[in-house]
Amino acid sequence: MVLIKKIFLTADELNHLILLCRVMKRIATRCLRRWTLVYGVILIIFIITQYHKSWSKLLDLHIGMQKSKNIIECTLETQELFYRNQKLKITNCSIIDGGEGITGGPSFDNVRLLKRIVERLNYEQTIRNLDVYGPLNNNSLIVLIQVHTRINYLAETISSLSQARGIEDVLLIFSHDYYDMRINDLVRSINFCKTMQIYFPYSMQIYTDVFPGQSPHDCPPKITRAEAIEMNCTNAMFPDLYGNYRNATATQVKHHWWWKINTVFDRLTAIRYYTGSILFIEEDHYIVKDFIYMLRLMQKTCPQSKIFSLGIHSDYVSSRKSPQIHVSNWISNLGISFNRSVWNELIQCTNQFCYYDDYNWDWSLQKMTKTCPGHTFWTSTLQNSRVYHLGKCGMHHANNCTDMSHIVKLKQNLNTLKLYPETVDVTLENTKQMPISGFGGWGDTRDHKLCMHMMNHYDVKTQIQNRFTKPLKR
């Protein structure tokens, strides 16, 4: 009876229970309304954010399509010129000409777009043909090619590389200081090995009228210091040791060489753990097809050397069965090769490179290797060249770049060269001394600072990635 009695509630208890339920219902209803409002605000903010991002992307896409239209039209025109084998004029239809040819001056929007393209490509570090030839290993070889605008010479360089034995194991890295669709198409057509392209971010094509390009406020190269001070030009107080002022076309070559070597050894994630050799050539070098074999033979024969050069400046083709190697402290600038451990020694003497008053990267490298305290850089130089200099036009020459007759003659002479020799003759040369002073052209303190800045090790990917997290400002 006691249990049954507890089941039933009195009238007062029932009223209290009903009142409690009503209060709880009101509290729950108010809380639900408040949370609904909070959730609603959050949802609205989310929708606005996504809409803003989508709108920004649509604007970027629209502007990109407008810019790309000129680029595509220019590409079609230059491809047509290329396939017709007509005279190529590199300055036509570059990305900064706005599709108007050589008469169209650079616009701010196109230069800004070009800078963004260069940053993106340097960030991506794409290796082509990786699926065909497999990953890089320390027994492979990296060939780093410095490229400007001489597409005719570059085509010959690529053609010569394609004939080399063992080229399928090589990674070709092209370092450009000029963005040109025809050159890009030529490089991207390579199918005989892995390739990568990087772009010099401080080029005159991007910095058209400001440092490190040639600013209208800079001093003319050939005026006196007194005239420069009277003009009140930017670098009046910093002529070179011969009294001349900087020429951006000349300084760009040294800057580019220094940037690419820093980038390849310290900033490319794909080869971060690569410890093998890197061979440095240029767009106007012709490579003999046994160059990989000869480099390995030189390294095996002269293990005491830290730097190897695959050629000398001579058009003479020797028919000797046993090639000659000269070991000295002098570097030939044709086909230089060394590895990461040597680079780690070189960068300890960066000041000797960046502050040496010489616009030539090769003479600056000579200075670097000969005055680096506590380091001796013995160099083995192949006298029977496997790298030949084709350039008869460019910065140091005023000739026509379309004249290829000397290349035809060189190919004929190479038929007498004895390839894949079993032995080499080694000669130890006397120590050579550097000139008392450099060739000038590198007196501006801005060039010194930029050179030192390129040496600073920083995480390029993180910096560039941060730039791309926000839409481009307009």
Secondary structure, DSSP 8 states (H G I E B T S, - for coil): -HHHHHHS--HHHHHHHHHHHHHHHHHHHHHHHHHHHHHHHHHHHHHHHHHHHHHHHHHHHHHHHHHHHHHHHHHHHHHHHHHTT----TTTT-GGGTTSGGGS---HHHHHHHHHHHHHHHHH--EETHHHH----TTSEEEEEEE-S-HHHHHHHHHHHHTSTTGGGEEEEEEESS--HHHHHHHHT--SSEEEEEE-TT-TTTSSSSTTS--TTS--TTS-HHHHHHHT-TTTT---TTS----HHHHHHHHHHHHHHHHHHHT-GGGTT--SEEEEEETTEEE-TTHHHHHHHHHHH-TT-SEEEEE-S-------SS-EEEEES---SEEEEEEHHHHHHHGGGHHHHHSSSBS-HHHHHHHHHHS-TT----EEEESS-SEEE--SEETTEES-TT--HHHHHHHHHGGGS--S-S--EEEE-------SS--BS---HHHHHHHHHHHS---HHHHHHHHTTS----
